[in-house]
């Protein structure tokens, strides 16, 4: 009798262990299923060196779109570009040269976004906001050029003006749509967030504050929170050298008191582009030359992990990364701006495994 009980208990334990093993395998993170550890990084594609310096990135279907060059010193060079790559293989599928730029003056493309009709919106330092029919290549103006604001000096210039210490030109950087079709645009050199009404036209000042100002690059990355109650934005380096992620309520006229710190980075960190995952995590590129990477922030603003180059490794995949999109499998797609090294081999799109997918972006049906 005791022998039979022992055999029964043994069989029961064996069945339990077998089913437990099945449950364990079924619940393994996708990183293991794909054979990639968390944070594994590889090069999806290399962006053509002329014009190089990729910045904007957006995914639509099985294509990833990349815009550039986002740099100064373009006078006398060729037009800005948008490229379409295969999201799986990285093969270059289509090229969209920007039309209408004055090539004898500074010109650049920065960030990009799609609407609900699959038209691609591109920020350009000369043209303002234009859009591309990616099927036909047709380009048309959408938002007028961003105004060059004088600094708000008491008794000298009144509004509209910029809360900067010097007269700096507009530098439209990042763009995000809300569900009503308004486009929000960061202006990195004028400490301003612009808003463009559905249908396009003249950009309007939505928010300004000296905390967004900088001696070089101030307010930068921009995304709406997953619940659409706030706008998150990065300040790469303010006038005192501080680096932040701030939030603002998605209101008609937010005030200075509404600007709230979500994350203050350590001295020397240079946050740039941002993107929300379905997990609720906020992914932030850190563009610090030779100390680049991605900061993964929890919903409470604390840092979960910092993805970065291996110490003393001759291989440095992160080279001043700029902006982020997601593929459909669980990876971040990241443009490598490479503004410090300026090596053509470093003008890349990285594929970084994080076992997360995109928090959906607003893609309004615009006129």
C-alpha positions in Angstrom: 0.0 0.0 0.0 2.8 2.4 0.9 4.6 1.4 -2.3 1.6 2.2 -4.4 1.1 5.6 -2.7 4.8 6.4 -3.3 4.4 5.6 -7.0 1.2 7.7 -7.2 2.9 10.6 -5.5 5.9 10.3 -7.8 3.6 10.3 -10.9 1.7 13.3 -9.6 4.9 15.2 -8.9 6.2 14.3 -12.4 3.0 15.6 -14.0 3.1 18.8 -12.0 6.8 19.4 -13.0 5.9 18.7 -16.7 3.0 21.2 -16.7 5.0 23.7 -14.7 7.8 23.5 -17.3 5.2 24.1 -20.1 3.8 27.1 -18.3 7.3 28.5 -17.8 8.2 28.1 -21.4 4.9 29.7 -22.5 5.5 32.7 -20.3 9.1 33.3 -21.2 9.7 36.9 -22.4 9.7 37.3 -26.1 13.4 38.2 -25.9 14.2 34.6 -25.2 11.8 33.3 -27.8 13.6 35.4 -30.5 17.0 34.5 -29.1 17.8 38.2 -28.3 18.5 39.4 -24.8 17.0 42.7 -23.6 18.9 45.6 -25.0 20.5 43.7 -27.8 21.3 46.2 -30.6 22.1 45.7 -34.2 22.2 47.9 -37.3 19.1 47.7 -39.4 20.4 49.9 -42.2 22.9 52.7 -43.0 21.5 56.0 -44.2 23.2 57.5 -47.4 26.1 59.7 -46.3 24.9 62.5 -48.5 23.2 64.2 -46.9 23.6 62.0 -43.8 22.9 63.1 -40.2 19.5 61.3 -39.9 17.0 62.7 -37.4 13.3 62.0 -38.0 11.9 58.5 -38.0 8.4 57.0 -38.4 7.0 53.6 -39.3 4.1 53.0 -41.6 3.3 49.4 -42.6 6.4 47.5 -43.6 8.4 50.6 -44.1 10.5 52.8 -41.9 10.9 56.5 -43.0 14.0 58.5 -42.1 14.6 62.3 -42.6 17.7 64.4 -42.7 20.1 66.0 -42.6 19.5 67.7 -39.3 22.6 69.8 -39.1 24.1 73.2 -39.7 26.5 73.9 -42.5 24.3 72.8 -45.4 24.7 76.0 -47.5 25.7 75.1 -51.0 24.9 71.4 -50.5 22.2 69.2 -52.1 18.6 69.0 -51.0 17.3 67.5 -47.8 15.9 64.0 -48.1 13.4 61.4 -46.7 14.2 57.8 -47.2 12.0 54.7 -47.1 13.6 51.4 -45.9 12.2 47.9 -45.6 11.4 47.5 -41.9 12.6 43.9 -41.9 15.7 43.9 -44.2 16.7 47.5 -44.1 16.8 47.7 -47.9 16.4 51.2 -49.4 13.1 51.2 -51.2 12.5 54.8 -52.1 14.0 58.3 -51.9 12.2 61.6 -51.6 14.4 64.7 -52.2 12.9 67.8 -50.7 11.6 70.2 -53.3 11.7 74.0 -53.1 14.6 74.6 -50.8 17.1 77.5 -51.4 20.2 75.4 -51.6 22.4 78.5 -51.2 21.1 79.0 -47.6 20.9 76.7 -44.6 18.4 74.0 -45.1 17.5 70.8 -43.2 14.8 68.2 -42.5 14.2 67.2 -38.9 11.3 65.1 -37.5 8.3 63.4 -39.3 4.8 62.1 -38.6 2.0 60.4 -40.4 -1.7 61.3 -40.7 -4.6 58.9 -41.0 -4.4 59.1 -44.8 -0.8 57.8 -44.8 0.6 61.2 -45.8 4.0 61.9 -44.3 4.6 65.3 -42.6 8.1 66.7 -42.6 9.6 69.6 -40.6 12.0 71.7 -42.7 13.9 74.7 -41.4 13.1 76.7 -44.6 9.8 75.4 -45.7 8.0 74.9 -42.4 5.9 71.8 -42.4 5.3 70.0 -45.7 3.7 66.7 -46.5 4.5 63.9 -48.9 2.1 61.4 -50.6 4.5 58.5 -50.2 2.8 56.5 -52.9 3.3 59.1 -55.6 6.1 61.2 -54.2 4.0 64.4 -54.6 5.0 67.1 -52.1 2.8 70.0 -50.9 3.1 72.8 -48.3 1.1 72.3 -45.1 2.4 74.7 -42.5 4.0 78.1 -43.3 7.6 78.7 -42.3 8.1 79.3 -38.6 8.6 82.9 -37.7 11.9 84.3 -36.6 11.1 85.8 -33.2 13.0 88.6 -31.6 14.0 88.1 -27.9 11.5 89.4 -25.3 13.6 92.3 -24.0 11.6 94.6 -21.7 11.0 97.9 -23.4 12.5 96.8 -26.7 10.4 94.0 -28.2 7.0 92.9 -27.2 5.0 89.9 -28.1 5.2 87.9 -30.2 8.8 87.3 -29.1 10.9 84.5 -27.7 12.1 84.1 -24.1 15.7 83.8 -25.2 18.7 85.9 -24.4 19.8 86.4 -28.0 18.2 86.6 -31.4 18.4 83.0 -32.7 16.7 81.6 -35.8 13.8 79.1 -35.6 14.8 75.5 -35.4 11.7 73.3 -35.7 12.6 69.9 -34.3 9.9 67.4 -33.3 6.3 67.0 -34.1 3.2 65.2 -32.7 -0.5 65.3 -33.6 -3.4 65.3 -31.2 -6.6 63.5 -31.9 -8.3 66.7 -33.1 -5.6 67.2 -35.8 -3.5 69.9 -34.2 0.2 69.6 -34.8 2.6 70.5 -31.9 6.1 71.4 -32.9 9.2 72.1 -30.7 11.4 75.0 -31.6 14.8 74.3 -30.2 16.4 77.7 -30.5 13.4 79.9 -29.7 12.2 78.2 -26.5 8.8 77.8 -28.1 6.2 75.1 -28.8 4.2 76.0 -31.8 0.7 74.7 -32.7 -0.6 74.3 -36.3 -4.4 74.0 -36.7 -5.9 71.1 -38.7 -5.6 72.0 -42.4 -2.2 73.8 -41.9 -1.3 77.4 -42.3 0.4 79.8 -40.0 2.0 78.3 -36.8 0.7 79.8 -33.6 2.6 80.1 -30.3 1.2 77.6 -27.9 3.7 77.7 -25.1 7.0 79.5 -24.2 9.2 79.6 -21.2 12.9 80.4 -20.6 13.3 77.0 -19.1 13.1 75.7 -22.6 15.9 78.0 -23.8 19.5 77.1 -24.4 22.8 78.4 -25.7 22.5 75.7 -28.4 19.7 73.1 -28.3 16.9 73.6 -25.8 13.4 72.1 -26.1 13.7 69.0 -28.4 11.7 65.7 -28.3 7.9 65.8 -28.0 5.2 63.2 -27.5 1.6 63.1 -26.1 1.1 60.9 -23.1 -0.7 57.6 -23.8 -3.9 58.9 -22.1 -3.6 62.2 -24.1 -3.8 64.4 -21.0 -0.3 65.7 -21.2 2.5 66.6 -23.6 6.0 65.3 -22.7 9.0 67.2 -23.9 12.8 67.1 -23.5 15.1 69.9 -22.9 18.5 68.8 -24.1 20.5 71.5 -22.3 19.0 74.6 -20.8 20.8 77.9 -20.1 22.4 76.4 -16.9 23.3 73.1 -18.6 20.4 71.2 -17.0 18.7 68.4 -18.9 15.0 67.5 -18.3 11.9 65.7 -19.4 9.0 68.1 -18.7 5.2 67.7 -18.9 2.5 70.2 -19.8 -1.2 69.6 -19.7 -2.8 69.3 -23.1 -4.8 72.5 -22.6 -5.7 75.4 -24.8 -3.4 77.8 -23.1 -1.0 76.2 -20.5 0.8 78.5 -18.2 4.4 78.7 -16.8 3.1 77.1 -13.6 1.9 74.1 -15.5 5.5 73.1 -16.7 6.4 70.2 -14.4 9.6 68.2 -14.1 9.1 64.5 -14.9 12.8 63.6 -14.9 15.9 65.6 -14.3 19.0 63.9 -15.9 22.5 63.9 -14.5 24.9 66.7 -15.7 26.2 65.8 -19.1 23.2 63.7 -20.2 21.7 65.1 -23.3 18.1 63.8 -23.8 16.8 64.1 -27.3 13.9 62.1 -28.9 11.2 60.2 -26.9 8.6 57.5 -27.5 6.1 55.7 -25.3 5.8 51.9 -25.3 2.6 50.0 -24.6 4.3 49.1 -21.3 3.9 52.7 -20.2 7.7 53.1 -20.2 9.1 56.3 -21.8 12.2 55.7 -24.0 14.6 58.6 -24.2 17.6 58.9 -26.5 20.8 60.2 -24.8 22.8 62.0 -27.4 25.9 62.7 -25.3 28.9 62.3 -27.6 30.9 59.1 -26.7 28.4 58.4 -23.8 25.3 57.8 -25.9 22.4 55.4 -25.3 18.8 55.1 -24.3 17.3 55.8 -21.0 14.2 53.7 -20.1 12.0 55.6 -17.7 9.2 54.0 -15.7 5.8 55.8 -15.5 6.8 57.4 -12.3 9.9 59.0 -13.9 12.6 56.8 -12.4 15.1 55.2 -14.6 14.6 51.4 -15.1 17.7 50.9 -17.2 20.3 52.7 -19.3 21.1 51.0 -22.6 24.6 52.1 -23.7 27.8 51.1 -25.5 30.0 48.5 -23.9 32.8 50.0 -21.8 36.1 50.2 -23.8 34.6 48.4 -26.8 35.8 49.4 -30.2 32.2 48.9 -31.4 29.9 51.7 -30.5 26.5 51.3 -32.0 25.1 54.3 -30.1 26.5 57.4 -31.7 24.4 60.5 -30.6 21.1 58.8 -31.2 18.3 61.2 -32.1 14.8 59.8 -32.4 12.8 56.6 -31.9 10.0 54.6 -33.5 8.9 51.0 -32.9 8.8 48.1 -35.3 6.0 45.5 -35.0 8.0 42.9 -33.2 9.2 44.5 -30.0 12.2 46.6 -31.0 13.0 50.3 -31.0 14.2 51.8 -34.3 16.6 54.6 -33.5 18.3 57.1 -35.8 22.0 57.6 -35.1 22.7 61.3 -35.7 26.4 60.9 -35.2 27.0 64.6 -34.9 30.2 64.2 -32.9 32.0 61.5 -34.9 30.5 62.5 -38.3 31.5 59.1 -39.6 29.4 58.1 -42.6 29.4 54.5 -41.3 27.6 55.7 -38.2 24.7 57.3 -40.0 22.5 54.3 -39.1 19.1 53.1 -38.0 19.5 50.8 -35.0 17.3 47.9 -34.0 17.2 47.7 -30.2 15.3 44.8 -28.6 13.2 45.9 -25.6 10.3 43.5 -25.8 7.8 46.3 -26.1 5.6 47.8 -28.8 4.5 51.3 -29.6 1.9 53.2 -27.6 -0.3 54.2 -30.6 0.3 57.7 -32.0 -2.5 60.0 -33.0 -2.9 59.9 -36.8 -5.8 62.3 -37.5 -7.7 62.4 -40.8 -6.5 65.9 -42.0 -8.0 67.9 -44.8 
